[in-house]
Structure formats: structure tokens, C-alpha cells
Amino acid sequence: MKNLNALAPVVALALGVSCNSQDVKPKTEDDKTFYAMGSLMGTRLKSINLQDAEINMIVQGLRDSAKGQKPQVDLAKYRGQVQNVFRKRMEKNTDKFKDAGKKYMEKYIAGGGKESDKGFAYKVLKAGSDQKPKATDTVKVHYHGTLIDGKVFDSSVERGKEVSFPLNRVIKCWTEGMQLVGVGGKIQLVCPSEMAYGDHGAPPKIPGGSTLIFDVELFSIDDAKKTAKTNKAKAKK
């Protein structure tokens, strides 16, 4: 089970959580480096909402193992229990995000957003030209992606660099939604998890079951067939 592998990075949690729950403050450059390692790796466990006492037990198990001490429990016996904890807590967390996303979508549509028969919601912020992309086209865009709480998880706008990609190789919400806006236009897409990253999400920034919001500006369209012919012609030279 791939989520079980997330326990390996828990080594870094030992730097920030001691057995008596006292915080350890990073002071030296080495401290700060290992603290950063712990922070980055520990986000993999965020989805199962660990309590302090549970983190302490994980750290103790880690410490015993790292020092070569005999485990205090039968690891073979509890391996299945570890998997069950991950599965049950992630399912619970996913349901929470799905419910929140559903309520957001309902409010969004009631507030003037349009509901697509494909399952997502949208607002055409600027119509653009009559030239609209097909699912097989490659588009050049700027996008800004957030969770429903406003937290940014990805943004070409913030990076200051436009991006290009085939519409049939991205999330379904984009494949369908970008066909509704013309070149020079801008659209806002509200994508339920089943049209985005599903129950698994894209950790650590996108929890499983998350509804995503994208503001997308369409700059140009490259027809897939024309691009293929051009590339083929170049290859012959």
C-alpha cells in the first residue's frame, strides 16, 4: 500500500516532537535544514489527522528502530492495522472535502455560476474570439488554481510564465471546460474531485476529494494535426 510508505519520512518528525511533547526549536543551520526536511516530508501524513499522542508513538517506534532496539510490538501483526488506519482516516478526510466541495458548488451556481452537464461549474469571465479549442488541441494559457478556501496550490500567473499542453492530457474538467472559451478569453472553472484528482488528490497541496477552482486565460490554440504534420516535416529535414 503506497500510503504505508509515507511512514518512512516520519523520521523527520522526531526533530520537532519529543516524547514529552515539548517543541524543539531549530537554532543552527543544520537544525534548520533537518527541520525543513521534517516539514516537507511530514505533510504526507497530514491527510490522516494525527494527534500529538499518536505522533509521539510514531516517533518512539522510529527512534527504537533507528537505534537497532527490539520493537515493543509485533510488527508483522500490526502492519495490517497500520494500513487500516490510513485507509479509514483518509476515507473520512476525503468525504469531508467532498461534502465541502458540494456545498461550495451549490452556492457558486446559485450565485450566478453555470452548471455544465459534464459535472463541473463555470463562469465565462471574458468570451474571447469565436475560435475555441477542441479536446485534441494544444493550448497556451495562464492559470491560477486554488482550493475552495482560497489557498493557492499552483499558478502559472504567480510564476510569470505561460504554459502549453494538450487538452486531452489534463484533468477532465479542463478538457471539457476549456472548450467553452475562445482565444483571448478567460474562464473560471470549479472542478469537483471526480473531474480533477479524485479521492487520492495530489498531496501535499491537494487533499483527496478536493474541489478545485481555476481561473484560466486562453492565449492561443495549436491544432494537434497541424502540429503533428509540422513536427514530422521538421524531422525529415
C-alpha positions in Angstrom: 0.0 0.0 0.0 1.6 3.2 -1.1 0.4 5.3 1.9 2.3 2.9 4.1 5.4 4.3 2.5 4.6 7.7 4.0 5.7 6.4 7.4 9.3 6.4 6.3 9.6 10.2 6.2 8.3 10.3 9.8 11.9 10.2 10.7 11.9 14.0 10.4 9.0 14.3 12.8 11.4 13.2 15.6 13.2 16.5 15.1 10.2 18.5 16.0 8.2 16.3 18.5 9.8 14.8 21.6 8.4 12.1 23.7 7.2 14.6 26.3 5.6 16.8 23.6 8.0 19.7 24.1 8.8 21.7 20.9 12.3 21.6 19.7 13.4 24.9 18.2 15.8 24.9 15.2 18.8 27.1 16.0 21.8 26.1 13.9 21.9 25.8 10.2 21.9 22.0 10.5 18.8 22.3 12.8 17.0 24.4 10.2 17.9 22.0 7.4 16.6 19.0 9.2 13.5 20.9 10.3 12.8 21.8 6.7 13.2 18.2 5.8 10.7 17.2 8.5 8.2 19.9 7.5 8.3 18.9 3.8 8.1 15.1 4.5 5.6 15.3 7.3 3.0 16.8 5.1 2.5 13.3 3.7 0.8 12.4 7.0 -1.4 15.5 7.1 -4.3 13.6 5.5 -4.8 11.3 8.4 -5.1 14.0 11.1 -2.6 12.6 13.7 -3.0 13.7 17.3 0.1 14.6 19.4 0.0 11.4 21.3 -0.2 9.4 18.1 2.8 11.3 16.7 4.7 10.6 19.8 4.1 6.9 19.4 5.2 7.0 15.8 8.4 8.9 16.9 9.1 6.3 19.6 8.8 3.5 17.2 11.0 5.3 14.8 13.6 6.0 17.5 13.7 2.4 18.6 14.1 1.1 15.1 16.8 3.7 14.2 18.8 2.7 17.3 18.5 -1.0 16.5 16.4 -1.8 19.6 13.9 -4.6 19.7 10.4 -3.4 18.6 8.0 -3.2 21.5 5.2 -4.7 19.4 4.9 -7.5 16.8 5.4 -5.5 13.6 4.1 -8.3 11.4 0.9 -8.4 13.4 0.3 -4.7 13.3 1.2 -4.0 9.7 -2.4 -4.6 8.7 -3.6 -2.3 11.4 -1.4 0.5 10.1 -2.9 0.1 6.7 -6.4 0.1 8.1 -5.8 3.4 10.0 -4.5 5.0 6.8 -7.4 3.8 4.7 -10.2 4.7 7.2 -8.8 8.1 8.1 -8.1 9.1 4.5 -11.7 8.0 3.5 -13.1 10.1 6.3 -11.0 13.1 5.3 -11.9 12.6 1.7 -15.6 12.6 2.5 -15.2 15.8 4.4 -13.6 17.6 1.5 -16.2 16.2 -0.9 -19.1 17.4 1.2 -17.5 20.9 1.5 -16.9 20.9 -2.3 -20.5 20.0 -3.0 -21.8 22.8 -0.8 -19.4 25.3 -2.5 -20.6 24.2 -5.9 -24.3 24.7 -5.0 -23.5 28.1 -3.6 -21.4 29.0 -6.7 -24.2 28.0 -9.1 -26.9 29.8 -7.0 -24.6 32.9 -7.2 -24.6 33.0 -11.0 -22.2 30.2 -12.0 -23.3 27.9 -14.7 -23.6 24.2 -14.3 -22.2 22.0 -17.1 -23.9 18.7 -17.9 -20.5 17.2 -17.6 -20.5 17.8 -13.8 -18.5 21.0 -13.3 -19.4 24.6 -12.8 -18.0 27.7 -14.6 -18.2 31.4 -15.4 -17.0 32.8 -18.7 -15.2 35.9 -17.4 -14.3 37.1 -20.9 -15.7 35.3 -24.0 -12.8 35.8 -26.4 -13.0 35.1 -30.1 -15.1 32.6 -31.9 -12.1 30.3 -32.2 -12.5 27.7 -29.4 -10.2 24.7 -28.7 -11.1 21.1 -29.3 -10.2 18.3 -26.8 -7.4 17.3 -29.2 -5.8 20.8 -29.4 -2.8 22.1 -27.6 -3.5 25.4 -25.8 -1.3 28.2 -24.4 -2.7 29.6 -21.2 -2.1 31.3 -17.9 -3.9 29.7 -14.9 -4.3 30.3 -11.2 -5.5 27.3 -9.1 -6.9 27.4 -5.6 -8.7 25.2 -3.1 -12.2 26.3 -2.1 -10.7 28.0 1.0 -8.6 30.2 -1.3 -5.3 28.5 -0.7 -3.2 28.6 -3.9 -1.8 25.2 -5.0 -0.5 26.1 -8.4 -0.3 29.2 -10.5 1.5 30.0 -13.8 0.4 33.6 -13.1 2.5 33.7 -10.0 5.4 32.1 -11.8 5.1 34.7 -14.6 5.3 32.1 -17.4 2.6 30.9 -19.8 2.3 27.2 -20.3 1.2 24.9 -23.2 -0.3 21.5 -23.1 -2.7 19.2 -25.0 -6.2 19.3 -23.5 -6.7 15.6 -23.7 -3.8 15.1 -21.3 -5.1 17.1 -18.4 -7.9 16.7 -15.8 -11.3 16.1 -17.3 -12.6 19.5 -16.0 -10.0 21.3 -18.1 -10.6 19.1 -21.2 -14.3 19.9 -21.2 -14.2 23.4 -19.7 -11.6 25.0 -22.0 -13.8 24.2 -25.0 -16.3 26.8 -23.7 -14.0 29.9 -24.1 -12.4 31.5 -27.2 -8.9 32.7 -27.8 -8.3 35.9 -25.8 -10.9 34.9 -23.3 -10.9 33.9 -19.7 -12.9 31.3 -17.8 -13.3 30.2 -14.2 -13.7 26.5 -13.6 -15.0 24.9 -10.5 -13.9 21.3 -10.7 -15.3 18.5 -8.4 -12.8 15.9 -7.3 -14.2 13.3 -9.7 -13.2 15.6 -12.6 -9.9 16.6 -11.0 -7.6 14.5 -8.8 -10.2 12.1 -7.3 -10.0 10.5 -3.9 -6.2 10.4 -3.8 -5.7 14.1 -4.6 -2.2 15.3 -5.3 -0.5 15.5 -1.9 0.7 17.5 -0.1 -1.1 20.5 -1.7 -4.3 18.9 -2.9 -6.1 16.7 -0.4 -8.1 13.7 -1.6 -11.7 14.7 -2.6 -10.9 18.3 -3.1 -12.9 20.6 -5.4 -10.6 22.9 -7.3 -11.0 26.4 -8.7 -9.1 27.6 -11.8 -9.0 31.0 -13.4 -7.7 30.3 -16.9 -6.8 32.8 -19.7 -6.5 31.3 -23.2 -3.8 32.9 -25.4 -3.7 30.6 -28.4 -4.6 27.2 -29.9 -2.4 24.8 -31.8 -4.3 22.3 -33.8 -3.0 18.8 -32.9 -3.0 17.5 -36.5 -1.2 20.6 -37.9 1.4 20.4 -35.1 2.0 16.7 -35.8 2.5 17.5 -39.5 4.9 20.3 -38.7 6.9 18.1 -36.4 7.0 15.4 -39.0 8.2 17.7 -41.6 10.9 19.1 -39.4 12.1 15.5 -38.6 12.6 14.7 -42.3 14.9 17.7 -42.8 
